Amino acid sequence: MSWAQFNRETGVDDRSSRPAHRSTGWPDGAAEPRRGTAEPRRGTAALAAGVCTLAGGVAVILAVDAGPSPGFAGYVSEAGASTSPSVWTYRLGLLGIAAGLLLLAVALPPALRLAAGLLVPSGLATVMSAGVSCRSGCPLPPFDRTTLADLVHGGASIAAVAGTVFAVLAVALTPGAAPALRRLATVAAVFAVPLSLAAGVALLAVGRGLLTGTVERLLLLDLAAWGVATAIALGLLRPSATSGPGDPLRPDRADDPPTGPEM
């Protein structure tokens, strides 16, 4: 029996009794709710984060190479000292990295709110590190006499690195995160955790020197690589590959209303 015949025999209005559309599950003339409106914004933010982090990292490398202590013997921050010839290249590089951290926080899916919350203060601390220069050699306690600017710069730099390391751990340990993102974070954490511990011990026990400089550079390289790789994964992979279960980015229609009966 067709719906027209059914309506004529029962007197039921055709518009009120018409079944849901077979292809979308929504009545004819009704607009299907928009899904994944945040997905394009996250993808754009992710790709922008990757570009900013990569460009900022390259600028910092060039600044360190042209700075007062080329090689691995000095702190990375020495390239941003007020008397360094590469101070502005270093500052611009840090600002690029800060933008990358903040954009990556925006690009992370809702399941990774903790990691995003850690990246935001890390990005802001990086901005502070870029804005406040240390003196030549970037003296830090307990081996050197320091000024307020030295302490602010050093403290902001340490806070930025520590926050990023904890963000990596948060991604790796979040059960609801996408497997692709967890794998990238796990690989980064395998290097970041021991390097962080080694950097802290070297800073307090050895001070400025080849050991501290080498460990610091390896740690920063690991974190920068994680940021770029995660940004690429978020920006280029399909939503189903980067979103955890229940995440609105997944192209999942299990919660769609059932389609109407077929006659």
C-alpha positions in Angstrom: 0.0 0.0 0.0 1.3 3.4 -0.9 1.3 6.3 1.5 -1.1 8.3 -0.7 -3.6 5.4 -0.5 -3.1 5.0 3.3 -3.8 8.7 3.8 -6.9 8.7 1.7 -8.3 5.7 3.6 -7.4 6.8 7.1 -7.8 10.6 6.7 -4.4 11.1 8.2 -2.7 14.2 6.9 0.2 13.4 4.6 2.6 15.9 6.1 2.3 14.8 9.7 2.5 11.1 8.9 5.2 11.1 6.3 8.1 8.9 7.4 11.6 10.2 7.9 13.7 10.6 4.9 15.4 7.3 4.2 18.9 8.8 3.4 19.3 11.2 6.3 16.8 10.0 9.0 15.2 13.5 9.3 11.7 14.5 8.1 11.4 16.1 4.6 11.9 19.8 4.8 13.7 19.6 8.1 17.3 20.7 8.2 19.7 18.1 9.6 21.6 19.4 12.6 25.1 20.5 11.6 27.9 18.3 12.9 31.6 18.8 13.3 31.5 22.6 13.0 34.6 22.8 15.2 36.5 20.4 13.0 37.6 22.9 10.3 38.7 25.3 13.0 40.7 22.7 14.8 42.3 21.5 11.5 43.3 25.1 10.6 44.7 25.8 14.1 46.6 22.5 14.0 48.3 23.3 10.7 49.1 26.8 11.8 50.6 25.4 15.1 52.9 23.2 13.1 54.0 26.0 10.9 54.6 28.4 13.8 56.5 25.7 15.8 58.7 24.7 12.9 59.5 28.3 11.9 60.1 29.3 15.5 62.4 26.4 16.1 64.4 27.1 13.0 64.8 30.8 14.1 66.0 29.7 17.5 68.5 27.3 16.0 69.9 30.0 13.8 70.0 32.4 16.7 71.9 29.9 18.9 74.3 29.2 16.1 75.1 32.9 15.6 75.0 33.7 19.3 77.8 34.3 21.7 78.2 30.6 22.6 78.0 28.5 19.4 78.0 24.8 19.9 76.6 22.9 22.9 78.6 24.5 25.7 76.2 27.4 26.7 72.5 27.7 27.5 70.1 28.1 24.6 68.9 31.3 26.3 72.3 33.0 25.8 71.2 33.7 22.2 68.5 35.9 23.7 70.7 37.9 26.1 70.5 41.6 25.7 74.0 41.8 24.4 73.7 38.9 22.0 73.9 39.8 18.2 71.1 37.4 17.6 68.7 38.6 20.3 65.9 39.6 18.0 66.1 36.4 15.9 65.9 34.5 19.2 62.9 36.5 20.5 61.0 36.1 17.2 61.7 32.4 17.3 60.4 32.1 20.8 57.2 34.0 19.9 56.7 31.6 17.0 57.0 28.7 19.4 54.6 30.3 21.8 52.1 30.8 19.1 52.5 27.1 18.1 51.8 26.0 21.7 48.7 28.2 22.0 47.4 27.1 18.6 48.0 23.4 19.4 46.0 23.9 22.6 43.1 25.1 20.5 43.5 22.2 18.0 43.4 19.4 20.6 40.1 17.5 20.8 37.9 17.8 23.9 39.2 14.5 25.3 42.6 16.2 25.8 41.4 19.2 27.8 44.1 18.6 30.5 46.9 18.7 27.9 45.4 21.9 26.3 45.2 23.5 29.7 48.9 22.8 30.3 49.9 24.1 26.9 48.3 27.5 27.4 50.4 28.5 30.4 53.4 27.0 28.6 52.8 29.3 25.7 52.3 32.3 27.9 55.5 31.5 29.8 57.4 31.3 26.5 56.1 34.8 25.6 57.5 36.0 29.0 60.8 34.3 28.3 61.0 36.1 25.0 60.1 39.5 26.5 62.6 39.4 29.4 66.2 39.0 28.5 68.9 37.6 30.7 72.4 39.0 31.0 75.3 37.6 29.1 75.8 34.0 29.9 72.3 33.8 31.5 73.6 33.3 35.0 71.4 31.1 37.2 71.6 29.9 40.8 73.1 28.2 42.6 76.5 28.9 40.9 76.0 32.5 39.8 74.8 35.8 41.2 71.6 36.7 39.4 69.4 39.7 38.8 65.6 39.9 38.8 65.6 39.8 35.0 67.8 36.6 35.0 65.4 34.9 37.4 62.3 35.9 35.5 63.8 34.8 32.2 65.1 31.5 33.6 62.0 30.8 35.6 59.7 31.4 32.6 61.8 29.2 30.4 61.8 26.4 32.9 58.1 26.7 33.4 57.4 26.7 29.6 59.5 23.5 29.2 58.0 21.8 32.2 54.4 22.6 31.2 55.0 21.2 27.7 56.5 18.0 29.1 53.5 17.5 31.4 51.2 18.1 28.4 53.0 15.4 26.5 52.5 13.0 29.4 48.8 14.0 29.6 48.2 13.1 26.0 50.1 9.8 26.4 48.1 8.8 29.5 44.6 9.9 28.5 42.6 6.7 27.7 40.1 8.6 25.6 42.7 10.2 23.3 43.1 8.9 19.8 45.7 6.1 19.4 47.7 8.2 16.8 48.1 11.1 19.2 48.9 8.8 22.2 51.6 7.0 20.2 53.3 10.3 19.2 53.1 11.5 22.8 54.5 8.2 24.2 57.5 8.3 21.9 58.2 11.9 22.9 57.7 11.1 26.6 60.2 8.2 26.4 62.9 10.9 25.7 61.4 13.9 27.4 61.1 12.4 30.9 64.7 11.2 31.4 66.1 14.3 29.6 64.0 16.6 31.9 65.4 14.8 35.0 68.9 15.0 33.7 68.6 18.7 32.8 67.4 19.5 36.4 70.2 17.5 38.0 72.8 19.1 35.6 71.5 22.6 36.3 71.7 22.2 40.1 74.8 20.0 40.3 77.0 21.1 37.3 75.7 24.4 36.1 76.6 26.0 32.8 78.6 23.7 30.6 78.7 21.1 27.9 76.6 18.5 29.7 73.8 20.9 30.6 73.8 22.6 27.2 73.6 19.2 25.4 70.8 17.8 27.5 68.9 21.1 27.2 69.1 21.1 23.4 68.1 17.4 23.1 65.0 18.1 25.3 63.9 21.1 23.3 64.4 19.3 20.1 62.3 16.4 21.3 59.4 18.7 22.4 59.5 20.7 19.2 59.4 17.5 17.1 56.4 16.3 19.2 54.6 19.6 18.6 55.1 19.6 14.9 54.2 15.9 14.5 51.0 16.3 16.7 50.0 19.4 14.7 50.4 17.5 11.4 48.4 14.5 12.8 45.6 16.8 13.9 45.6 18.8 10.7 45.9 16.2 8.0 44.5 12.9 9.3 40.8 12.1 9.2 38.7 13.0 12.3 38.1 9.3 13.0 41.9 8.8 13.3 42.5 11.7 15.7 39.4 11.7 17.9 38.6 9.4 20.8 35.4 7.6 21.4 32.5 9.9 22.0 34.4 12.9 20.6 32.2 15.1 18.4 34.9 15.2 15.8 34.3 11.6 14.9 32.0 11.1 11.9 29.8 8.9 14.0 26.1 8.8 13.4 25.1 6.1 15.9 23.1 8.7 17.8 21.0 9.8 14.8 17.3 9.3 15.1 16.1 6.0 13.5 14.6 6.2 10.1 10.9 5.9 9.7 9.0 2.8 8.6 9.1 1.7 5.0 5.8 0.8 3.4 
